[in-house]
Amino acid sequence: MFESLQDRLGSILNGLTGRGALSEADVSAALREVRRALLEADVALDVVRSFTEKVREKAVGAEILKSIKPGQMVVKIVHDELIEMLGSEGVTIDLNAPAPVVIMMVGLQGSGKTTTTGKIANRMKSRDKKKVLMASLDTRRPAAQEQLRQLGVQTGVDTLPIIAGQSPTDIAARAVQAAKLGGHDVVILDTAGRTHIDEPLMIEMAEIKRKSNPHEILLVADALTGQDAVNLARNFDERVGITGLVLTRMDGDGRGGAALSMRAVTGKPIKLIGVGEKMGELEEFHPRRVADRILGMGDIVSLVEKAAENIDAEKAAAMAAKMAKGKFDLNDLADQLGQMQKMGGMGGIMGLMPGMAGMKDKMAAAGLDDSLFKRQLAIISSMTKAERANPDLLKHSRKKRIAAGSGTDAADINKLLKMHRQMADMMKMMGGKGKGGMMKQMMGGLANKMGLGGLGGGGMPDLSKLDPKQLEALQKQAEAAGLKPGGMPGLGGGGLPGLGGAKLPGLGGGFAGLPGLPKKK
């Protein structure tokens, strides 16, 4: 979502950091460009004005430390103000109230309220181990109540039985009563929306609020609606009173201005963001991490969290045992590619690594994007069990069959086999040091650089034992360990950590050790 803003701010601030000294005119010229970049990203005018004024005040009178260039000082000030604008601390949904805690979802029609209700309930059930009841109060939209019931079946969360003809306020009262009787910890009320804000909608919302006494009122807004979402938040807050915001479609290609403006304009925290269609694609909103991503500083904490969620410890241990014997077949390669896809693919991983955000375009230009992984997985899926276990069986006639089955050609199959051979050779050399495969090694190396302990010797931090303050401290530890924008320590030429060399194994060398990119001249 923030890619165009990231590119613009990155080029403006890079122009400053290269200089030994900065005049007031330099700062003013840079801030003019920052103002233009923010306005083009659809950030509210008064927010932009306040932001640039604060940066100017601090930058012009800033004490410059001897060890820091003035340009770097300005980048730090912009970074700090960006965090301030987004809300300095991440705020989660507050469940600190007598059970059942009532959460009321409000917003316009089509903003994703019902899907978000399902996602929040699923998150509370699986992460927080809460017993949740969902109730649809939307009696106007056809099949709205049925949609929520289906989401409940899909996620294994209880839903309030549908009784035809009941009013929204009656359903709200019945939901709270049913939650008390059923021993539920949380009840989520999915209210009706309209295509625009009108008086009957606001009266209905106020009546539901009076009847159900919600502890949290979350406004669900579509991040792609731009400045209109800010006016929407203001109106709902004045009439109903909201406690937080949930932004949906943050994975879209919108300009991101609404996300940057809403916290500053309403003073209400953004609590959660929807980053995809699936039930698990809901994330907490961390202002510091978002600011780091916008300024191209990466997001180590999110990367480590993603790895901990997606790397299967049992599979990793089984693979480590195979590698100790020097075995690495095409099934193992498919597992590795699958894990990378779960973590957001190569582009997603690069976007979270310090100093690597700008690599995504170069990788895409070289044809190294996630479609390459999908193609390789399709090739492996088209093989028989025996062929995956023993790639030496693949002669010309078998390759023709696999190419026809996977929609590729013999050249693609040969590239995959070459990559597998090189990785297998590397695994043999590593012997017992494999400890769980490429993704595990990569994240293990990254965690070790931060001085963190590991899971089963693989170097992965056990995030379940870390509290939120320790997680936030990871970013600072990473920077202290030298994981700063523009370079990562000990990578012998810019490869990925924990892989013992300058490039991802077997992917053909190239720029900064990333596969398939042309070598520097």
NORWO-V442586 format. One record per residue. N is the residue number from 1. SS is DSSP state (hx for helix, st for strand, lp for the rest). Layout:
<<N	SS> <N	SS>>
//
This chain:
<<1	lp> <2	lp> <3	hx> <4	hx> <5	hx> <6	hx> <7	hx> <8	hx> <9	hx> <10	hx> <11	hx> <12	hx> <13	hx> <14	hx> <15	hx> <16	hx> <17	hx> <18	lp> <19	lp> <20	lp> <21	lp> <22	lp> <23	lp> <24	hx> <25	hx> <26	hx> <27	hx> <28	hx> <29	hx> <30	hx> <31	hx> <32	hx> <33	hx> <34	hx> <35	hx> <36	hx> <37	hx> <38	hx> <39	hx> <40	hx> <41	lp> <42	lp> <43	lp> <44	lp> <45	hx> <46	hx> <47	hx> <48	hx> <49	hx> <50	hx> <51	hx> <52	hx> <53	hx> <54	hx> <55	hx> <56	hx> <57	hx> <58	hx> <59	hx> <60	hx> <61	lp> <62	lp> <63	lp> <64	lp> <65	lp> <66	lp> <67	lp> <68	lp> <69	lp> <70	hx> <71	hx> <72	hx> <73	hx> <74	hx> <75	hx> <76	hx> <77	hx> <78	hx> <79	hx> <80	hx> <81	hx> <82	hx> <83	hx> <84	hx> <85	hx> <86	hx> <87	lp> <88	lp> <89	lp> <90	lp> <91	lp> <92	lp> <93	lp> <94	lp> <95	lp> <96	lp> <97	lp> <98	lp> <99	lp> <100	lp> <101	st> <102	st> <103	st> <104	st> <105	st> <106	st> <107	lp> <108	lp> <109	lp> <110	lp> <111	lp> <112	lp> <113	hx> <114	hx> <115	hx> <116	hx> <117	hx> <118	hx> <119	hx> <120	hx> <121	hx> <122	hx> <123	hx> <124	hx> <125	hx> <126	hx> <127	lp> <128	lp> <129	lp> <130	lp> <131	lp> <132	st> <133	st> <134	st> <135	st> <136	st> <137	lp> <138	lp> <139	lp> <140	lp> <141	lp> <142	lp> <143	lp> <144	hx> <145	hx> <146	hx> <147	hx> <148	hx> <149	hx> <150	hx> <151	hx> <152	hx> <153	hx> <154	hx> <155	hx> <156	lp> <157	lp> <158	st> <159	st> <160	lp> <161	lp> <162	lp> <163	lp> <164	lp> <165	lp> <166	lp> <167	lp> <168	hx> <169	hx> <170	hx> <171	hx> <172	hx> <173	hx> <174	hx> <175	hx> <176	hx> <177	hx> <178	hx> <179	hx> <180	hx> <181	hx> <182	hx> <183	lp> <184	lp> <185	lp> <186	st> <187	st> <188	st> <189	st> <190	st> <191	lp> <192	lp> <193	lp> <194	lp> <195	lp> <196	lp> <197	lp> <198	lp> <199	hx> <200	hx> <201	hx> <202	hx> <203	hx> <204	hx> <205	hx> <206	hx> <207	hx> <208	hx> <209	hx> <210	hx> <211	hx> <212	hx> <213	lp> <214	lp> <215	lp> <216	st> <217	st> <218	st> <219	st> <220	st> <221	st> <222	st> <223	hx> <224	hx> <225	hx> <226	lp> <227	hx> <228	hx> <229	hx> <230	hx> <231	hx> <232	hx> <233	hx> <234	hx> <235	hx> <236	hx> <237	hx> <238	hx> <239	hx> <240	lp> <241	lp> <242	lp> <243	lp> <244	st> <245	st> <246	st> <247	st> <248	st> <249	lp> <250	lp> <251	lp> <252	lp> <253	lp> <254	lp> <255	lp> <256	lp> <257	hx> <258	hx> <259	hx> <260	hx> <261	hx> <262	hx> <263	hx> <264	hx> <265	hx> <266	hx> <267	lp> <268	lp> <269	lp> <270	st> <271	st> <272	st> <273	st> <274	st> <275	lp> <276	lp> <277	lp> <278	lp> <279	lp> <280	lp> <281	lp> <282	st> <283	st> <284	st> <285	lp> <286	lp> <287	hx> <288	hx> <289	hx> <290	hx> <291	hx> <292	hx> <293	hx> <294	hx> <295	lp> <296	lp> <297	lp> <298	lp> <299	lp> <300	hx> <301	hx> <302	hx> <303	hx> <304	hx> <305	hx> <306	hx> <307	hx> <308	hx> <309	hx> <310	hx> <311	lp> <312	lp> <313	hx> <314	hx> <315	hx> <316	hx> <317	hx> <318	hx> <319	hx> <320	hx> <321	hx> <322	hx> <323	hx> <324	hx> <325	lp> <326	lp> <327	lp> <328	lp> <329	lp> <330	hx> <331	hx> <332	hx> <333	hx> <334	hx> <335	hx> <336	hx> <337	hx> <338	hx> <339	hx> <340	hx> <341	hx> <342	hx> <343	lp> <344	lp> <345	hx> <346	hx> <347	hx> <348	hx> <349	hx> <350	hx> <351	hx> <352	hx> <353	lp> <354	lp> <355	lp> <356	lp> <357	lp> <358	lp> <359	hx> <360	hx> <361	hx> <362	hx> <363	hx> <364	hx> <365	hx> <366	lp> <367	lp> <368	lp> <369	lp> <370	hx> <371	hx> <372	hx> <373	hx> <374	hx> <375	hx> <376	hx> <377	hx> <378	hx> <379	hx> <380	hx> <381	hx> <382	lp> <383	lp> <384	lp> <385	hx> <386	hx> <387	hx> <388	hx> <389	hx> <390	lp> <391	hx> <392	hx> <393	hx> <394	lp> <395	lp> <396	hx> <397	hx> <398	hx> <399	hx> <400	hx> <401	hx> <402	hx> <403	hx> <404	hx> <405	hx> <406	hx> <407	lp> <408	lp> <409	lp> <410	hx> <411	hx> <412	hx> <413	hx> <414	hx> <415	hx> <416	hx> <417	hx> <418	hx> <419	hx> <420	hx> <421	hx> <422	hx> <423	hx> <424	hx> <425	hx> <426	hx> <427	hx> <428	hx> <429	hx> <430	hx> <431	hx> <432	hx> <433	hx> <434	lp> <435	lp> <436	lp> <437	hx> <438	hx> <439	hx> <440	hx> <441	hx> <442	hx> <443	hx> <444	hx> <445	hx> <446	hx> <447	hx> <448	hx> <449	hx> <450	lp> <451	lp> <452	lp> <453	lp> <454	lp> <455	lp> <456	lp> <457	lp> <458	lp> <459	lp> <460	lp> <461	lp> <462	lp> <463	hx> <464	hx> <465	hx> <466	lp> <467	lp> <468	hx> <469	hx> <470	hx> <471	hx> <472	hx> <473	hx> <474	hx> <475	hx> <476	hx> <477	hx> <478	hx> <479	hx> <480	hx> <481	lp> <482	lp> <483	lp> <484	st> <485	lp> <486	lp> <487	st> <488	lp> <489	lp> <490	lp> <491	lp> <492	lp> <493	lp> <494	lp> <495	lp> <496	lp> <497	lp> <498	lp> <499	lp> <500	lp> <501	lp> <502	lp> <503	lp> <504	lp> <505	lp> <506	lp> <507	lp> <508	lp> <509	lp> <510	lp> <511	hx> <512	hx> <513	hx> <514	lp> <515	lp> <516	lp> <517	lp> <518	lp> <519	lp> <520	lp> <521	lp>>
//
